[in-house]
Amino acid sequence: MYCSPRLLAVAALALRLTRSSALNVSVPISSPSGSQTLARTLLSFSIEQDRWPDWSGIDSRNEFTYSALTTLATLTGEPPKIRVGADSEDHTFWSPTVTVNEDEFPPANTITPYPEATHITVGNAYYELSRFLPRGTHMTWGINLGADNVTNAVNMAKAIVRAFRTSTVKASGVVLDLLEVGNEADLYRNNGLRPSNWTVQDYVPDWISIAGPAVAAAGISGPDGPVSVQGAAFAGQGFTPTGIFNLGILDSAPGKAITQISQHRYSAAFCNGGDFPLTSFMSKQFVRGNLTVFNADIAETHSRGLTYVLGETNSIACHGAPGVSNTAGAALWTIDYTLQAATLGIKELFFHEGVGYKYDFFQPVTLNRSTIDGSPLDPPSAPHIQPSFYGALVVNSFVGTTGASTIVELDVGDADVSGYAVFEGTAVKRAVFVNLHAWLASSTGTRPSVHIDLDFASGPGASQSQVDAFWGRRASLRRLAIGHADDTAGLTWAGQSYENSANVAPTGGLVTETVQASEGFSISSTEAVLVEFL
């Protein structure tokens, strides 16, 4: 007697439900309306400007940085984009007498073991270090607005553009995409860069007065050239893209060169220390609440034909919080946060990095003091990846190499489990599931898990016979395996570690599982599973 694959799957599900709970997840086999395009550079990086030479290398490239970025690039076919700027962007000054850079740092303390420089002086060679990034890297460079110094802004713009016209940078294949004039100007009234009564109405003409000459000096006359302008770069919701649009910024000469809008987002702040429970951070609801606040600005930005990005983001502001930002739980958060943002129409997320920061995806140089409390390290800590890097591996594996994939969020009826599907052409190719339930070192008993049962559904252009055929297909699984959510090492991706190699290469044998799609699979607390349909 013939029994269809779907009927067999239903029977298997009924048997399984007598043993344990299961989640039934509908997966469309063709791309539904409302799916969002996935950039191969969805997960990109923002670098604190003060110690940029540590990331790039000076006399030769930083091999660890190069290897880490290249490892991620192999998964999508394109290296992550790099933005250099952030807080120290507004403390940077160009000088004809400085070759690379001279930085002035405040004293370190237990909360901020690696503080940002308060004054950075740079020369032309500083920008030419861009040549040490992987070929094909696209860059955004920040220009000082905070100093309210037109001459300095013009000099920085000229030096940046000049660097990318040198033979060495041109030969490297690294490309300048955007200039950003000012970082988090909505905070200027709090940090002394502008009066305390400074408003967004003051910001727009102020920005035009500095950005106008700088953009002109860079040879940018509109949105259609090889280099254009990134606008906004605001920290909070006090100043918004919609607000500056309404104040006419896009009608100004430099505003007409804006092609991309950036906002910044962190889930909390560790500027004065504090206690941040990892279990609260690993929250599906929390992730969504932190991103949906941007929906109106995303829509308004897109309506004006502009790209929208999170130009600086990460877990917890002020370099991260110990026990959260540097843990395995942050790797799972990275996956859900990044892919959730993509479903909202956010093209790219630039995860902020700085030497010695707790939330770094990788530490690019040897560290002599602890990132947690500033205590001396003996022996020093060599360059290494941190747990969030594994989240980047999963995201890039999910995105794929086509450059034309799309994403939808799957409806997973569980408060802790998220799911997403990616389509190439119109056909579903992969899905990823993230179980954010925190299994901690202090947890006792049996580690919980849930069973995912895939229920294939039709989509645009898909017939019922195609849906039925999907029930007979197999799927390959790769797991992000984590001992405990509060672990700071020991993760594996598809059975392989990236922690034991000086060139960020995987060690250990590749481990995959092949299952019948109709049978589904289990996912443990504090785990992610990538499903590839065969």
N, C-alpha and C positions, 0 to 999 in steps of 0.2 A: 504494500500500500504506500502511495506517495504521500509524504507530509512536507509541506513547504518549510523553508528555513525559518520563516516568521513564526509559524505554529510551533516549531521545535523550540524557538527562543521563548515563546510565551510559556510553554510547558516547563522549560528550565527555570524561568523566573518564578513560576508558582512553587516549584520545589524549593528554590532558594529562600523564598519568603517564609517558608516554614522553619527555616534555620536561623535567619538573621534579617535585619532590615536592609532595604536596598533603595537606591535612588534611580528613578526612571527619568532619563534625560533625552529629550527630543533633539535630534541632530538633522538639520536639513541637508539633503545631498547636493543641492545647488544653491548658489548664493542668493539669499533673500533680499528684498528691497530694504534699504536702510543699512546695508553693510558698508563699512568704511574701508578706504584704501589703506594698506599698510606700507609705510616707507621702510626700505631696508635699513635705514638709519634711525628707526623708531627709538632705539635706545642709544643715546649719544652722551657726551660728557661736557661738562663745564669745568674749567680749570681756574683755580684762584691765581690771579695775575702775578702776585708777588714772587712766587717761587716757580714760575713757568720754566725757567732754565733747568730746574731739577727734573721736571717731567720730560723735557725734550732732549736734554743733554746739551753740552756747550761745544766741546771740541769734536765730539762724535756723538752719535745718537745714544740715548738711554735705551739699552737693549731690552730691559725689562718692560718699559712702557711700550716699546715697539712690538715686543712679543705678545703682550696682553691684548693690544689693539688688533694685531694681526690674527690672533686666535679667534677673536670675535668676528673679524672680517671674513674669515673662511666660511662661516656659517651662513652669511647673507650675500657674499660676493662684493661687499662694500664696507670700508672701515667706518666706525662711528664718526659722526661729525664732532668737531671740537670747537667750543667757545672758550676764549681766554678773556677773563674779565672779573666780574663780581665785585665785592667790597673794595678790594685794592685797586680796581679800575679807576675809582675816583680819588686815588692817592698816588697816581702815577704821573710822572713828569718826564718829558723828553729833554735830553741834553746833548749837544754836539761833542761834549768832552768825555762822555761815558761810552764805553764800548758795548757792554752787555747790560748789566744792571748793578745798582747799589741800593740795598734795602736797609731800612731802619725798623727794628722790631721792638715791641714792648716786652717786659719780662714775662716769662711763662708762669703759669700757676696750675693748681691741681684741676681746675675746671677746664682751662684752655691751655693744654701743654704745648700746643703749637700755634701761637697767636698769629694773626695777620699783620703784615708790615703796616706801619703808619705813614711811611713815606718811601716811595719807590722812584728811583731815577734810572731811566733806560736810554740806551743809544740805538743806533740803527741795527746793530748785530743782534739785538734782543729779538726783533721781529723775524730776522732771517733764520732763527732757530726752527721756524716752522718746517724747514726742509727735512727735519729728522723724523717727521711723522710718516706713517705708511702712505705709499703712493695712492692717490685717489681720495685722500682726506679733504673734506671741505670745512673751511674755518669761518668763525665769526670772531672779530677782534673788538675789544672794548676801548672807548675813548673817554677821557676824564671830563665829565660835566660838572662834578661837585665843586671843583676849584673855581668855577665861573671865570675861566681864563681862556679867552678866545685864541690867543697866540699859542698856548700849549696844546689846545685841542687841534688846531691846524697843524702844528708840528707833528703831533702823534699820527694824524691822518696821513700826512705826507710820508712819514717813515714807514707806516704799515704798507701803503700802496707801493712805495719804492722797494720794499723788501720782496714783494711778490713779483716784481719785474726783474729781479736779479737773475742771472743765469743759473745759479745753484738752486734757488727755490723753484724756478720754472722747470728745471730738469728733474726735480723731485716728484713732480706731479701733484703737489699739494696746492689746493685752490682756495683763494679768498672769495667768499660769498657775500659777507655782510659786515658792515660796521655798526656798532651799537654805541650810541652817545649817552652815557650815564647809566648807572646801575642803581635800581631801587630809589629813584628820586623821591618817591612818596615818603621815604624815611629821612630825607634831608632835614626836615624841621625838627627831628628828634636827635640827630647826631651832630648838630652844629654847622652843617654845610649850608643851611639857609635859616632865616628867622623862624621862630616858633609859630608865627601866624601865616606862614607860606602856604598857599593853596594850589589846587590843580589849575585854577585860573591864572596863577602866577607862573606855574610850571610851563605851560604851552609857549608863551612868548620867550621865556628864559631859554627853553630848549631850542627854539628856532634861532635865537641870537647866537648860540654856540654851535649848534649842529649845522646851521646854514653855511658859515665860512669853512667848517671842517669838511663837510660833504663836497662843497665846491672845490676845495683844495685837493680832494681825492679824485677829482675828475668825474664825479657822479652827477649826472644832470637829470636823472629820472629813473623809473623802475626797470627799464629794459636792458641796461648794460650788464656786464659780467659781475659787477659789484653793486649792491644796493644797500638799503638801510633796514635795520631791525628796530622797531619802535616799542615804546612802553617800558618793558623790563621792570615792572612794578612788583613790590614785595607783598602788598595786601590789596584790599578792596577799597581803600580810601581814594586812590586814583585808579581809574579803570580805562581800558581801551575805548569803551563806548563814550566815556566822559570826554576824552581828548579828541575823539572824532567829532563830537558835537561842538567842541570849541574850535574846530577848523584846522587842526594840525595837519591833516592830509592835503589841505589847500595851499600850504606854505611850500616854498621851494625845496627845503630838505624833506618835508613831509611827503611830497610827491614821489620821492625816491624810496619810501617805505614799501616793502613787499612782504614783510613778515612782522607779526606781533608776538611779543613774548610777555608772559607773566610768570611769576615765581611762586612755588608752593612747597611748604614744609608742614608736617603733621603736628608739630609742637616746637618748642624752643628750649635749649639747654644753656642759654647764655648765662644764667645765674645758678646753674646746677639744678637739682631736683630729682625726683624719683618717678620714673616712667614705667609702669607695668608692661612687660612684653605682651601679656595676654590681651591687654586693651589695644595695643598697637596692631596685633595680628587679628584684625576684625574686618570682615567683609563689609559690614555696614559702615565702619569708620572710613575705609578706603573710598567708598562711593560718596559719602558725605563730604570728604575733602576735595573731591573733584567736580561734583555737580554744581558747586558754587560758581563755576566758570561758564556754565551753559549759555547764559545770555551774551557774554562777551565773545564766546566762540562763534555763536550764530551771527552776531553783528560783524565780527571780523570777516567771516566767510562771505557775508552779503556784500562786502566791499571788495571782494576778489583777492583778499590777502590770506596768507598762510598763518596758522595759529600754532604756537609751540609753548611748552613749558621750558623757558630758556634757562632756568635754574631750579633744581628741585632735589630733594633727597628725603630721608626719613625725618630727622629732627634737626632743626636749625642750630647754628653755632657749633658746627662740626660734628654733631651727633651726640647721642646719649649712651653711656656705657651700659651693657646688659640689654641693649635694644638694637642700636644701629650696627654694632659689630657682631651680631649673632646670626645663627642659621635662620631664625625667624624672619630676619630682614631680607633674606634671599627669597622666601615665599612672598613676602610683602612686595618685593620688587616685581615679581611676575604679575601678581594681580593688579597692582597699581599701574604698571606700564600698559598692560593690555586693556584695562578698564579705560584708561585715558584715550587709547586708540579708538575705542568704540564711541567715544564722545566727539571725535573729529579733531583730536589733538595730534598733529602730524609727528612730532618728535618730543622726547623728554631728554633734557640735558642734565644728567645727574652730576651734582657738584662734587668736586674732588679737590683736596689740598693736602700737602705733605703733612702726615701725622694726624689726619682727621679720622675720627672714629667710624664715620659712615663711608669711608673710601671703599671702592670696589677693589682697588689694589694700592699698595704702598710702593712708590716707584724708586725709593732710595733707602739706604740703610738708616735706621733710626737709633738714636742713642738714649732716648728717654721714652717712657711709656706713653702711649696714646691715651691711656685711661686716667692716669693721675700725675703724669710728669716725672715719676721716679726714674732714677738712672737704670739703664738696661746693661747688664753685664752677663753674657756678651751682648753686643748690639743686635738689633733685629734686622736681618737682611731683607731686601725687597721681596714682597710676597703678595699673593692675592688674599682677599678677605671674603667672608661668606656671600656677600651680595654679588660677587662675580659669578657664582653659580646661577643666580637668578638671571643674569645677563646671558649665560650660555643657553638656558631654557628658552628665554624670549627669542633670541636670534635663531635658534633651531626651529622654533614655531613659525617665525616670519618667513624663513626660506630665502631662496636666491632669485626668484623670478622678477622682483621689483614691480609686480602687478597683482599681488595677492590682496585679498580683502578679509575683513574680520567681522564676526558677530559674537555677542555674548550669548551663551546658552542659558536657558532657564533651568537652574539647578535648585531644587526645592530644599535647600539646606542652608542654615545660617552660617556655616563655616566653609562650605565647598563652593568654589567658583569654577566656571567652565567657559571656554571660548573655542570657536571653530575658525579655521582659515581655509579660504577658497582660492584656487588657482584656475584662471579662466572663469568658469562658473561652477566647477566641481569641488566638493569638499575634499581636502587632502589630509588635514591634520586637526586634532583637537588637543587641548591641554586642560587638565583639571588640577586645582590647587586646594589642598585641605589645610585651612588656616587654624584648625583646632590645635592649640599649643600643648604638645607633649613635652614636659619639662624634665630636667634632671631630678626634680623632687617628686615627679608623678609616680604613683604606685598602681599596682594592679596590672591588668591586661591593657595593652595599648589599643585604643579604639580604632576601628576602621569602618568604612562604608563600602558597599558594593555599587558600582556604577553600571546600570543597565542602559544600553544605547537603544533608543527607539528612533529609527530612521524615518524621516518625513520628506515629502516632496517639496520642491521649491520651484521657482520660475523655470519653465522649460523641461522639467523632469516628469517622466511618466511613472505610473504606478508599477509598471514592470521593472523600471530601473530601481525604484525603491525596494521592491521585493528582492532584486538581485543583490542589493547591498547586504541583505541579511546573511548571505552565504559567503561574504568576503572575510578575509583575515585582517588582522591589525597587528602592528609591531609597537611594543611599549618600551619607553625609556623612562626611568625613574630618577628623580632627584631624591636621594636617600639621605636622611638626617637622623642622627642619634636622638638629639633633643633640640627643641627650639632655642634654648639658651646656650647651646654649644657655639664655640667660636672657631672650630676647625673640625676636620674629620668628615666633611660632606663628600658625597660622590655623585657624579652625573653619569648615568648609564654604566655604573660600576667603576668609573674612572675618577681618580683624584687629580686635581690641578694644583695641589698645594706643595708637591714635592719635586718641582722642576724649576730650574733657573730660567727656563725660556717659556714658562706657562704652557707646557705641552702635557697632555694627559698621560698618566702612568696607570698601569693595570690593564686588564683585559676589558674590552667593550662587552657590556652585558645588556642584552635586549630580550624581550619576551614576545612570543608570537601567540596570539589568541584568536579564536573565532569572534568576529565582531558581535555576533548574536549572543555570546556568552558574557560579554562585559568583563569587568575586572574590579579588583578591590583597591582602595587607596587608604592608606593609614593616616592617622592624625600626623600633622607636620610632614607632609610629603607632597610632591607634585609628580604628575604622570603625563608624559607626552604620548599621544596616540597617533600613529601614522597608518592611514588606511592603505592596504596593499591591493 
